[in-house]
Amino acid sequence: MREYAERVVRYLREVRTEMDKVTWPQKKEIIGSTLVVIVSVFLVSFFLGLVDLGLGKLVGLILR
């Protein structure tokens, strides 16, 4: 049991050391990235909606 506890403590120390090396993005970068994602999702969903509408009309014409 003691060996397990020592391994856990060593692991947590290593995690802390690695977390100190992380470069976290600034608030401005996060906001910019979020806006890019939102705009991209909007554009892709708009495009897919148009494709769906067009294919629906095409299938409707074929089945008529």
NORGI-V917191 format. One record per pair of residues at least 12 apart in sequence whose C-alpha atoms are under 6 Angstrom apart, sorted by the first residue. I is the first residue (numbers start at 1). J is the second residue. If there is no record, write none. Layout:
i->I j->J
i->I j->J
This chain:
none
